[in-house]
Amino acid sequence: MKLVVLAGGLSPERNVSLSSGSKIAQALRELGHTVALVDMFFGLEDYPDLEGEGLYAAPLPERWEKVDRTAPDLEAVKAARKWDGKGDFGPGVLELCQGADIVFLALHGQCGEDGRVQAAFDLLDIPYTGSGYLASAIAMDKDLTKRLVGERVKTPDWTMADYTEKDVDSLTSKTPVPCVVKPVDSGSSIGVSIAGDKKELHTALLEGLKYGGRCVLERYVRGREIQVGVLDGKALPAIEIIPREGFYDYENKYQPGAAEEVCPAPITPEQAADVAKRAEEVYRILDLKVYARADFILDEDGQFWFLEINTLPGMTPTSLMPQEAAAVGVDYPQLCQRIIDSSLRQRRKF
């Protein structure tokens, strides 16, 4: 097949996306596919000496493989693009994607996981992997997701805050602690803070202004971090994340050795069945397709609490979905192929 792997973009998670895209493109080439890997924002600007079709034979950029310890400076990324066109699609990207049998979306975060790219591709009749535009948009919004699934799947109490700097003092005084402050539409734990007291909450809310001042303030639940991939509507074995320091933040997610990951998670068969059912239920309520990964906390009383679900989970060398698939005998290239095959089947239904 002739495939385009679309990565990068203008999300705070662009470096994670580039790493995912590199590994996906490598795996697909190993399977014998003709594959072009392109950064959505820079487009063909990254390959000045190649025509569009030449990207299918271009070496994969080694610099994209490793995820930096910190999220990128997006203003610097914008300034680096030489092309003077507007919008998030760089030069030649849409034309390249229109020539592919399917586009493998290796995008993460606001640029690519929030439904906008999916909607654009639907209008242009470009096949792509994963969920459609509406389900993607809903799942990206942590507040809306919790509202939709909260009556069926237990989730920590939360409030939605849309605030400016002048609201920080008032919001700090009326919000119970400990709590977790999360940007409503970001991933990879970027901008997430655990506030144990009012001072830490005040600092976290000020930090949240960098991400638009739209945050979910969620009751902190102490416990074990359990995550469950869902492939074609069926849960994969759960994985437990044990950070060596702090919580499972951006650095602990993507730096090798920063966290211990145990799959299958050391939980009872009853607990494994319970959390699998909950992950599948969230997937079903939001009408997700092909694959996703749900995040839970297992508290000291043995209760699972749903936190969020990711519609384009990471596929980097340290990512969780591939580890869960491997636990049931599906290696990385096979997982990529299953995602493509399932996405094409979904498309043929419409």
C-alpha positions in Angstrom: 0.0 0.0 0.0 1.0 3.6 -0.5 0.9 5.3 2.9 1.5 8.7 4.4 2.4 8.9 8.1 1.4 12.4 9.3 3.2 13.6 12.4 4.4 16.8 14.2 2.0 19.7 13.8 1.6 22.6 16.2 0.6 20.8 19.4 2.7 20.9 22.6 3.0 17.2 22.0 4.6 17.6 18.5 7.9 16.0 19.6 6.1 13.0 20.9 4.2 12.9 17.6 7.4 13.0 15.6 8.8 10.1 17.6 5.6 8.1 17.1 5.6 8.9 13.4 9.2 7.8 13.0 8.6 4.4 14.6 5.3 3.8 12.7 6.9 4.7 9.3 9.8 2.4 10.0 7.5 -0.5 10.9 5.3 0.0 7.9 8.3 0.0 5.6 9.5 -3.2 7.2 6.1 -4.7 6.2 6.7 -3.8 2.6 4.5 -0.7 2.3 5.6 2.4 0.4 5.7 5.0 3.1 6.2 8.8 3.3 6.7 10.5 6.7 5.8 14.2 6.8 5.6 16.9 9.5 2.1 18.3 9.1 3.3 21.9 9.9 6.5 22.1 7.8 5.3 19.8 5.0 7.6 19.4 2.0 9.8 22.2 3.4 11.6 19.5 5.3 12.6 17.9 1.9 13.6 20.8 -0.3 15.4 18.6 -2.8 12.5 16.2 -3.3 9.3 16.3 -5.3 6.2 15.1 -3.5 6.5 11.5 -4.6 10.2 11.5 -3.6 9.2 11.5 0.0 8.3 7.8 -0.3 11.9 6.9 -0.7 13.4 9.6 1.7 15.4 8.4 4.7 13.5 8.8 8.0 14.9 11.7 10.0 16.9 10.3 13.0 16.4 13.5 14.9 12.7 12.8 15.2 13.1 9.5 17.0 13.9 10.8 20.5 11.5 12.8 22.6 13.1 15.9 24.3 12.8 16.2 28.1 10.6 19.3 27.7 7.7 20.3 25.5 8.6 22.4 22.4 8.4 26.2 22.2 5.6 26.5 19.7 6.3 30.2 18.9 9.9 29.2 17.9 8.4 26.4 15.8 6.1 28.8 14.0 9.0 31.2 13.4 11.1 28.5 11.9 8.7 27.8 9.0 10.0 29.5 5.8 6.8 29.1 3.8 4.6 32.2 4.1 1.3 30.3 3.7 -1.3 30.3 6.5 -2.8 27.5 8.5 -1.5 24.3 10.2 -1.1 22.3 7.0 2.4 23.0 5.6 3.2 23.2 1.8 2.3 20.1 -0.1 0.8 18.1 2.8 -2.8 17.9 1.6 -1.7 17.0 -2.0 0.5 14.3 -0.6 -2.2 12.9 1.6 -4.7 12.9 -1.3 -2.4 10.6 -3.2 -2.2 7.9 -0.4 -4.3 4.8 0.1 -4.6 5.9 3.7 -3.0 8.4 6.1 -1.7 7.0 9.3 -2.4 9.8 11.9 0.6 9.9 14.3 -0.5 13.3 15.6 -1.1 13.9 19.3 -2.8 16.7 21.2 -4.7 19.7 19.9 -3.3 19.5 16.4 -4.6 16.2 15.1 -6.3 14.5 18.1 -9.1 17.0 18.5 -11.1 16.2 15.3 -10.1 19.1 13.1 -7.7 17.2 10.9 -10.3 14.4 10.7 -13.0 16.8 9.6 -10.7 18.3 6.9 -9.9 14.9 5.6 -13.5 13.8 5.5 -14.3 16.9 3.4 -11.4 16.0 1.0 -12.3 12.3 1.0 -8.9 11.3 2.4 -8.9 8.0 4.3 -7.2 8.1 7.7 -6.6 5.9 10.8 -8.6 6.1 14.1 -11.8 7.7 15.2 -13.9 10.2 13.3 -14.0 13.9 13.9 -16.9 14.1 16.3 -15.7 11.3 18.7 -12.2 12.7 18.5 -13.4 16.2 19.5 -15.4 14.9 22.4 -12.7 12.7 23.8 -10.2 15.5 23.6 -12.3 17.6 25.9 -11.8 16.2 29.4 -14.8 18.0 30.9 -17.2 16.9 28.2 -15.9 13.3 28.3 -16.5 13.1 32.1 -20.0 14.6 31.7 -20.9 11.9 29.1 -19.4 8.9 30.9 -19.8 9.9 34.6 -23.1 8.3 35.1 -21.9 4.9 33.8 -18.2 4.9 34.8 -16.9 6.2 38.1 -14.7 9.3 37.7 -13.3 11.7 40.4 -15.4 14.8 41.1 -14.4 17.8 39.1 -15.2 21.3 38.1 -14.5 23.1 34.8 -12.7 26.4 35.2 -12.5 29.0 32.4 -10.5 31.8 34.0 -8.1 34.7 33.7 -5.4 35.9 36.0 -7.8 38.1 38.0 -9.8 35.0 38.8 -6.9 33.0 40.3 -7.3 34.1 43.9 -11.0 33.4 44.0 -10.6 30.1 42.3 -7.9 29.1 44.7 -10.0 29.9 47.8 -13.1 28.0 46.7 -11.4 24.8 45.2 -10.9 21.9 47.6 -7.4 20.4 47.9 -5.7 18.2 47.2 -6.7 18.3 43.5 -5.3 17.9 40.0 -5.2 20.8 37.6 -5.4 19.7 34.0 -5.7 21.7 30.7 -9.1 20.7 29.3 -7.7 19.8 25.9 -4.1 18.7 26.2 -2.3 15.4 26.6 1.0 13.8 27.6 0.5 15.3 31.1 1.6 18.7 29.7 0.5 21.4 32.0 -0.8 18.9 34.6 -0.1 19.7 38.3 -1.0 18.0 41.5 -1.8 20.6 44.2 -1.5 19.4 47.7 -2.3 22.7 49.3 -3.7 26.2 48.5 -0.2 27.6 47.7 0.5 24.8 45.2 -3.0 25.3 43.7 -2.4 29.0 43.2 0.8 28.2 41.4 -0.8 25.5 39.3 -3.6 27.9 38.2 -1.1 30.5 37.2 0.7 27.8 35.2 -2.6 26.8 33.6 -2.9 30.3 32.0 -0.1 29.3 29.7 -2.5 26.7 28.2 -5.4 29.0 27.7 -6.9 29.2 31.2 -9.4 26.4 30.6 -8.7 23.7 33.1 -10.4 20.7 34.8 -10.0 20.9 38.6 -10.3 17.2 39.6 -10.3 15.7 43.1 -7.0 14.0 43.7 -7.3 10.2 44.1 -4.3 8.5 45.6 -3.5 5.1 44.1 -1.9 3.1 41.4 -1.8 4.3 37.7 -3.5 1.7 35.5 -4.0 2.2 31.8 -5.9 0.0 29.3 -5.6 0.0 25.6 -8.7 -0.8 23.5 -8.3 -2.3 20.0 -11.4 -2.8 17.9 -13.6 -2.4 20.9 -11.8 -5.0 23.0 -9.6 -4.2 25.9 -6.0 -5.3 25.9 -4.2 -6.3 29.1 -3.9 -3.5 31.6 -0.5 -1.9 32.3 0.6 -0.4 35.6 2.9 2.7 35.5 5.2 3.2 38.4 7.2 6.5 38.1 10.6 6.4 39.8 10.0 10.0 41.0 6.9 12.1 41.2 3.9 11.3 39.1 3.6 10.2 35.4 4.4 13.5 33.9 5.8 14.4 30.5 9.4 13.5 31.3 8.5 10.3 33.0 6.4 9.3 30.1 9.0 9.6 27.4 12.5 9.3 28.9 13.6 5.7 28.9 14.0 4.3 32.4 12.0 7.1 34.1 9.1 4.8 35.0 8.6 1.1 35.5 5.9 -0.3 33.3 4.4 -3.7 34.2 2.2 -5.5 31.7 0.0 -7.3 32.5 -0.6 -5.2 35.5 -0.2 -7.1 38.8 -3.9 -7.0 39.7 -6.4 -9.7 40.4 -8.3 -11.4 37.6 -11.5 -9.8 38.9 -9.8 -6.4 38.8 -8.5 -6.9 35.4 -12.0 -7.8 34.1 -13.4 -4.8 35.9 -11.1 -2.2 34.4 -11.3 -3.8 31.0 -15.1 -3.5 31.1 -14.9 0.2 32.2 -12.4 1.0 29.3 -14.6 -0.7 26.8 -17.7 1.2 28.1 -16.0 4.6 27.8 -14.9 3.6 24.2 -18.5 2.6 23.4 -20.2 5.7 25.0 -17.9 8.1 23.0 -18.4 6.1 19.8 -14.6 5.7 19.3 -13.2 3.6 16.6 -10.2 1.4 15.9 -8.1 2.0 19.0 -7.7 4.2 22.1 -6.2 4.1 25.6 -8.0 4.8 28.8 -6.3 6.0 32.0 -7.5 4.9 35.5 -6.4 5.2 39.2 -6.9 2.1 41.4 -7.4 3.4 44.9 -6.5 1.8 48.2 -10.0 0.4 48.5 -9.7 -1.5 45.2 -11.9 1.0 43.3 -11.1 2.1 39.7 -11.5 5.7 38.8 -11.6 6.8 35.2 -9.5 9.8 34.3 -9.4 10.3 30.5 -9.1 8.5 27.2 -6.7 9.1 24.3 -7.9 8.5 20.7 -4.4 8.6 19.2 -2.3 7.0 21.9 1.5 7.3 21.7 3.4 4.9 19.6 6.9 6.0 20.7 9.6 3.5 21.9 8.3 3.9 25.5 4.6 4.1 24.8 2.1 1.9 26.5 -0.3 0.7 23.7 2.4 -1.3 21.9 3.4 -3.0 25.2 -0.2 -4.0 25.9 -0.6 -5.4 22.3 2.7 -7.3 22.7 1.3 -9.0 25.8 -1.3 -10.8 23.6 1.2 -11.6 20.8 0.7 -8.6 18.6 4.1 -7.1 17.8 4.6 -3.4 16.8 4.4 -3.9 13.0 1.3 -6.1 13.4 -0.3 -3.5 15.6 0.3 -0.8 12.9 -1.2 -3.1 10.3 -4.2 -3.9 12.4 -4.9 -0.2 12.9 -4.8 0.3 9.1 -7.0 -2.6 8.3 -9.5 -1.7 11.0 -9.6 1.9 9.8 -10.3 0.9 6.2 -13.1 -1.5 7.3 -14.7 1.4 9.3 -14.5 3.6 6.2 -16.2 1.1 4.0 -19.2 1.1 6.3 -20.1 4.7 5.2 
